[in-house]
Amino acid sequence: MRFRTSLCLATLFVVCFTIAAWSQPLPAQLAGDNLEPTPDNQSLSGQIASVGDAEFSVQVKKDKDVNTVQFLVDGQTKVEGKLAVGAEVTVEYRSQEGRNIAVRVIVTPASGMNLY
Protein backbone atom coordinates (compact mmCIF):
# COMPACT_ATOMS: atom_id res chain seq x y z
CA MET A 1 0.00 0.00 0.00
CA ARG A 2 2.81 2.39 0.87
CA PHE A 3 4.59 1.62 -2.39
CA ARG A 4 1.45 2.33 -4.35
CA THR A 5 0.88 5.66 -2.59
CA SER A 6 4.51 6.69 -3.11
CA LEU A 7 4.30 5.82 -6.79
CA CYS A 8 1.09 7.85 -7.23
CA LEU A 9 2.58 10.88 -5.46
CA ALA A 10 5.79 10.69 -7.51
CA THR A 11 3.78 10.49 -10.73
CA LEU A 12 1.68 13.48 -9.66
CA PHE A 13 4.80 15.56 -8.95
CA VAL A 14 6.36 14.65 -12.31
CA VAL A 15 3.16 15.64 -14.14
CA CYS A 16 2.97 18.96 -12.24
CA PHE A 17 6.60 19.84 -12.98
CA THR A 18 6.17 18.91 -16.66
CA ILE A 19 3.12 21.14 -17.02
CA ALA A 20 4.91 24.00 -15.24
CA ALA A 21 7.92 23.71 -17.56
CA TRP A 22 5.75 23.74 -20.71
CA SER A 23 3.68 26.70 -19.54
CA GLN A 24 6.55 29.20 -19.61
CA PRO A 25 6.08 32.07 -22.11
CA LEU A 26 7.89 31.90 -25.43
CA PRO A 27 10.86 34.18 -25.97
CA ALA A 28 9.95 37.46 -27.71
CA GLN A 29 11.74 36.40 -30.88
CA LEU A 30 9.65 33.23 -31.27
CA ALA A 31 6.37 34.81 -30.20
CA GLY A 32 6.58 37.44 -32.94
CA ASP A 33 6.57 40.40 -30.56
CA ASN A 34 8.43 42.95 -32.66
CA LEU A 35 8.56 46.40 -31.12
CA GLU A 36 9.73 48.04 -34.35
CA PRO A 37 6.83 48.58 -36.76
CA THR A 38 7.39 47.39 -40.31
CA PRO A 39 7.37 50.24 -42.80
CA ASP A 40 4.75 50.20 -45.52
CA ASN A 41 5.93 49.49 -49.03
CA GLN A 42 5.65 52.23 -51.63
CA SER A 43 5.44 51.99 -55.41
CA LEU A 44 6.43 54.08 -58.42
CA SER A 45 6.78 53.70 -62.18
CA GLY A 46 9.20 55.19 -64.66
CA GLN A 47 12.02 54.52 -67.08
CA ILE A 48 15.31 52.89 -66.07
CA ALA A 49 18.12 55.46 -66.32
CA SER A 50 21.07 53.31 -65.21
CA VAL A 51 21.81 49.79 -63.99
CA GLY A 52 24.66 48.82 -61.66
CA ASP A 53 25.73 45.64 -59.87
CA ALA A 54 23.35 45.91 -56.91
CA GLU A 55 21.46 49.08 -57.77
CA PHE A 56 19.55 50.85 -60.48
CA SER A 57 17.98 54.26 -60.97
CA VAL A 58 14.59 55.22 -62.38
CA GLN A 59 13.55 58.50 -64.00
CA VAL A 60 10.11 59.46 -62.74
CA LYS A 61 8.09 62.11 -64.60
CA LYS A 62 5.74 64.11 -62.44
CA ASP A 63 3.99 66.94 -64.28
CA LYS A 64 6.89 68.62 -66.14
CA ASP A 65 9.58 67.66 -63.63
CA VAL A 66 11.83 64.62 -64.07
CA ASN A 67 13.30 63.12 -60.90
CA THR A 68 15.83 60.30 -60.67
CA VAL A 69 15.33 57.83 -57.83
CA GLN A 70 17.96 55.21 -56.91
CA PHE A 71 17.10 51.73 -55.64
CA LEU A 72 19.23 49.03 -54.04
CA VAL A 73 18.74 45.36 -54.91
CA ASP A 74 19.25 42.76 -52.16
CA GLY A 75 18.83 39.00 -51.91
CA GLN A 76 15.10 39.28 -51.20
CA THR A 77 14.28 41.46 -54.22
CA LYS A 78 12.04 39.76 -56.79
CA VAL A 79 12.75 40.92 -60.35
CA GLU A 80 10.32 40.05 -63.14
CA GLY A 81 12.04 40.72 -66.46
CA LYS A 82 15.52 42.01 -67.25
CA LEU A 83 16.80 45.36 -65.97
CA ALA A 84 17.92 47.35 -69.02
CA VAL A 85 18.40 51.05 -69.62
CA GLY A 86 15.35 52.55 -71.30
CA ALA A 87 12.90 49.87 -70.16
CA GLU A 88 9.72 50.86 -68.36
CA VAL A 89 9.62 49.62 -64.79
CA THR A 90 7.29 49.49 -61.80
CA VAL A 91 9.10 49.25 -58.46
CA GLU A 92 7.65 48.33 -55.10
CA TYR A 93 10.14 49.44 -52.45
CA ARG A 94 10.71 50.15 -48.79
CA SER A 95 12.75 52.94 -47.25
CA GLN A 96 15.33 51.85 -44.71
CA GLU A 97 17.95 54.12 -43.16
CA GLY A 98 17.46 56.70 -45.90
CA ARG A 99 17.90 54.19 -48.72
CA ASN A 100 15.27 52.82 -51.11
CA ILE A 101 15.43 49.02 -51.18
CA ALA A 102 13.52 47.35 -54.02
CA VAL A 103 11.13 44.61 -52.88
CA ARG A 104 9.57 43.75 -56.26
CA VAL A 105 10.50 45.00 -59.73
CA ILE A 106 8.37 44.47 -62.83
CA VAL A 107 10.17 45.36 -66.09
CA THR A 108 8.48 46.02 -69.44
CA PRO A 109 10.91 46.00 -72.40
CA ALA A 110 11.66 49.33 -74.12
CA SER A 111 9.98 48.11 -77.32
CA GLY A 112 6.61 48.19 -75.56
CA MET A 113 6.04 44.45 -75.97
CA ASN A 114 4.76 42.69 -72.90
CA LEU A 115 6.37 39.36 -72.01
CA TYR A 116 3.19 37.92 -70.48
C-alpha positions in Angstrom: 0.0 0.0 0.0 2.8 2.4 0.9 4.6 1.6 -2.4 1.5 2.3 -4.3 0.9 5.7 -2.6 4.5 6.7 -3.1 4.3 5.8 -6.8 1.1 7.8 -7.2 2.6 10.9 -5.5 5.8 10.7 -7.5 3.8 10.5 -10.7 1.7 13.5 -9.7 4.8 15.6 -8.9 6.4 14.6 -12.3 3.2 15.6 -14.1 3.0 19.0 -12.2 6.6 19.8 -13.0 6.2 18.9 -16.7 3.1 21.1 -17.0 4.9 24.0 -15.2 7.9 23.7 -17.6 5.7 23.7 -20.7 3.7 26.7 -19.5 6.6 29.2 -19.6 6.1 32.1 -22.1 7.9 31.9 -25.4 10.9 34.2 -26.0 9.9 37.5 -27.7 11.7 36.4 -30.9 9.6 33.2 -31.3 6.4 34.8 -30.2 6.6 37.4 -32.9 6.6 40.4 -30.6 8.4 43.0 -32.7 8.6 46.4 -31.1 9.7 48.0 -34.3 6.8 48.6 -36.8 7.4 47.4 -40.3 7.4 50.2 -42.8 4.8 50.2 -45.5 5.9 49.5 -49.0 5.6 52.2 -51.6 5.4 52.0 -55.4 6.4 54.1 -58.4 6.8 53.7 -62.2 9.2 55.2 -64.7 12.0 54.5 -67.1 15.3 52.9 -66.1 18.1 55.5 -66.3 21.1 53.3 -65.2 21.8 49.8 -64.0 24.7 48.8 -61.7 25.7 45.6 -59.9 23.4 45.9 -56.9 21.5 49.1 -57.8 19.6 50.8 -60.5 18.0 54.3 -61.0 14.6 55.2 -62.4 13.5 58.5 -64.0 10.1 59.5 -62.7 8.1 62.1 -64.6 5.7 64.1 -62.4 4.0 66.9 -64.3 6.9 68.6 -66.1 9.6 67.7 -63.6 11.8 64.6 -64.1 13.3 63.1 -60.9 15.8 60.3 -60.7 15.3 57.8 -57.8 18.0 55.2 -56.9 17.1 51.7 -55.6 19.2 49.0 -54.0 18.7 45.4 -54.9 19.3 42.8 -52.2 18.8 39.0 -51.9 15.1 39.3 -51.2 14.3 41.5 -54.2 12.0 39.8 -56.8 12.8 40.9 -60.3 10.3 40.1 -63.1 12.0 40.7 -66.5 15.5 42.0 -67.2 16.8 45.4 -66.0 17.9 47.3 -69.0 18.4 51.1 -69.6 15.3 52.5 -71.3 12.9 49.9 -70.2 9.7 50.9 -68.4 9.6 49.6 -64.8 7.3 49.5 -61.8 9.1 49.3 -58.5 7.6 48.3 -55.1 10.1 49.4 -52.5 10.7 50.2 -48.8 12.7 52.9 -47.3 15.3 51.9 -44.7 18.0 54.1 -43.2 17.5 56.7 -45.9 17.9 54.2 -48.7 15.3 52.8 -51.1 15.4 49.0 -51.2 13.5 47.4 -54.0 11.1 44.6 -52.9 9.6 43.8 -56.3 10.5 45.0 -59.7 8.4 44.5 -62.8 10.2 45.4 -66.1 8.5 46.0 -69.4 10.9 46.0 -72.4 11.7 49.3 -74.1 10.0 48.1 -77.3 6.6 48.2 -75.6 6.0 44.5 -76.0 4.8 42.7 -72.9 6.4 39.4 -72.0 3.2 37.9 -70.5 
